[in-house]
Amino acid sequence: MLSEDGKHLYVSYDEYHGLIEKLALQVHRSGWEFDTILCLARGGLRPGDVLSRIFDKPLAIMSTSSYRAEAGTVRGRLDIARYITTPKGEIAGRVLLVDDLADSGHTLRAVIDQLRNDYPPITELRSAVIWTKACSVLQPDYSVEFLPTNPWIHQPFEAYDSLRPQDLLARQQPKS
């Protein structure tokens, strides 16, 4: 649900999974055949996992991080992992790069550049995200929702960002 001022988008688990399914259908309808899904951790883990299951393709993982300050709301320096974790040796062939969103687009652009420069066995690379903000410098190949007001997206699992083990313990204690 988009806030009245257009600055916040609140997404439930059901909406989130429905959007991932729409992304899967968009990729399927394109007719493009790919060999591997490469998801960007952390945001692309959930969509990457679901797409990997739907398409029955191996899931590779590359860690990136830029949103760390202020409980993940302020972009910092972009860190991209040197190595890709993949169950099939080296990543190669046609690769579908998956993330949750193209916010500024800088992460996707940097990862795509790194993959094209450092991984010559990748013969074709396409990108897929759930959301693309208007301010993004990169337009992914596949995207479910375009967000013209560039809202901050509140994803359903973000409650875990501030939840600590002691909080879980307190929640699990029987009420007296």
C-alpha positions in Angstrom: 0.0 0.0 0.0 1.4 3.4 -1.0 1.2 6.1 1.6 -0.9 9.2 0.7 2.2 11.3 0.3 3.7 8.7 -2.0 6.9 8.5 0.1 6.3 5.0 1.6 5.3 1.7 0.1 4.1 -0.9 2.6 4.2 -4.5 1.4 2.7 -7.5 3.1 4.0 -11.1 2.7 1.2 -12.0 0.4 1.8 -9.0 -1.8 5.5 -9.7 -1.8 5.2 -13.3 -2.9 2.6 -12.3 -5.5 5.0 -9.8 -7.0 7.7 -12.5 -7.2 5.3 -14.7 -9.0 4.5 -11.9 -11.5 8.2 -11.5 -12.0 8.6 -15.2 -12.8 5.7 -15.0 -15.3 7.3 -11.9 -16.9 10.6 -13.8 -17.4 8.7 -16.9 -18.6 6.6 -14.9 -21.1 9.7 -13.3 -22.6 10.8 -16.8 -23.8 14.4 -16.2 -22.7 16.1 -19.4 -21.6 18.8 -19.1 -19.0 21.1 -21.5 -17.2 21.6 -20.0 -13.7 20.0 -17.5 -11.4 22.4 -15.2 -9.6 20.9 -13.3 -6.7 22.3 -10.4 -4.9 22.3 -10.9 -1.1 20.5 -9.8 0.8 17.6 -8.2 -1.1 17.6 -10.7 -4.0 17.8 -13.8 -1.8 14.1 -14.3 -1.4 13.1 -13.6 -5.0 16.1 -15.6 -6.3 15.2 -18.6 -4.2 11.6 -18.6 -5.4 12.6 -18.1 -9.1 15.2 -20.9 -8.7 12.5 -23.2 -7.6 9.9 -22.2 -10.2 12.4 -22.4 -13.1 14.3 -25.4 -11.6 17.6 -23.7 -12.1 20.7 -23.5 -9.9 20.9 -20.5 -7.5 24.2 -18.6 -7.3 24.7 -15.9 -4.7 26.8 -12.7 -4.7 26.8 -10.6 -1.6 26.5 -6.8 -1.9 25.9 -4.2 0.7 25.3 -0.5 0.6 22.4 0.3 3.0 23.9 0.0 6.5 23.4 3.2 8.4 20.3 4.3 10.2 18.8 0.8 10.3 19.4 0.3 6.6 17.8 3.5 5.4 21.0 5.4 4.4 23.1 4.3 1.5 26.8 4.0 2.3 29.7 2.8 0.3 29.0 -0.1 -2.0 30.7 -3.4 -1.2 30.6 -6.2 -3.7 31.9 -9.7 -2.9 34.8 -10.9 -4.9 33.4 -14.4 -5.2 30.2 -16.0 -6.2 28.8 -19.0 -4.4 27.5 -21.4 -6.9 26.7 -25.2 -6.8 28.0 -25.7 -10.3 31.7 -24.7 -10.2 32.1 -21.4 -12.1 29.2 -19.3 -13.1 28.8 -19.5 -16.9 26.3 -19.3 -19.8 23.1 -17.3 -19.7 22.6 -15.7 -16.2 19.5 -14.1 -14.8 20.7 -11.5 -12.2 18.0 -11.0 -9.5 17.6 -8.4 -6.8 14.6 -7.0 -5.0 14.7 -3.5 -6.5 16.5 -1.0 -8.7 16.6 1.9 -6.2 19.4 4.2 -7.4 20.5 1.5 -9.9 24.1 1.9 -8.8 24.4 -1.5 -7.3 23.0 -3.3 -10.3 25.1 -1.3 -12.7 28.3 -2.0 -10.7 27.5 -5.7 -10.4 26.7 -6.0 -14.1 29.9 -4.2 -15.0 31.9 -6.5 -12.7 30.3 -9.6 -14.1 30.9 -8.5 -17.7 34.6 -7.7 -16.9 35.5 -10.5 -14.6 33.4 -13.4 -15.7 34.0 -14.1 -19.4 32.2 -17.5 -19.2 28.9 -15.5 -18.8 27.6 -15.4 -22.4 24.4 -13.4 -21.7 23.2 -11.5 -18.7 19.8 -10.1 -17.9 18.5 -8.4 -14.8 15.2 -8.9 -12.9 13.8 -7.0 -10.0 10.4 -6.6 -8.3 10.5 -2.7 -8.2 12.2 0.0 -10.2 12.3 3.5 -8.9 12.1 6.4 -11.3 15.4 7.7 -10.0 17.2 4.5 -11.0 20.2 5.0 -13.4 19.6 1.5 -14.8 16.4 0.0 -16.2 16.4 -3.8 -15.5 15.4 -6.2 -18.3 12.5 -7.4 -16.1 10.6 -5.4 -13.5 7.1 -5.8 -12.0 6.4 -2.4 -10.6 7.7 1.1 -11.7 7.6 3.6 -8.8 7.4 7.1 -10.1 7.5 8.8 -6.7 10.6 6.8 -5.5 9.0 5.7 -2.2 10.9 4.0 0.6 9.8 0.3 0.4 8.9 -1.3 3.7 9.2 -5.0 3.0 7.5 -7.5 5.3 10.6 -9.2 6.7 12.2 -5.9 7.8 10.8 -6.4 11.3 13.8 -8.7 11.8 16.3 -5.9 11.3 15.7 -4.7 14.8 14.6 -8.0 16.4 17.3 -9.6 18.6 17.4 -13.0 20.2 16.4 -11.6 23.6 13.3 -10.1 21.9 12.4 -13.5 20.5 12.8 -15.0 23.9 10.5 -12.4 25.4 7.9 -13.1 22.8 8.1 -16.9 23.4 7.6 -16.6 27.1 4.1 -17.7 28.2 1.9 -14.9 29.3 0.9 -15.2 32.9 
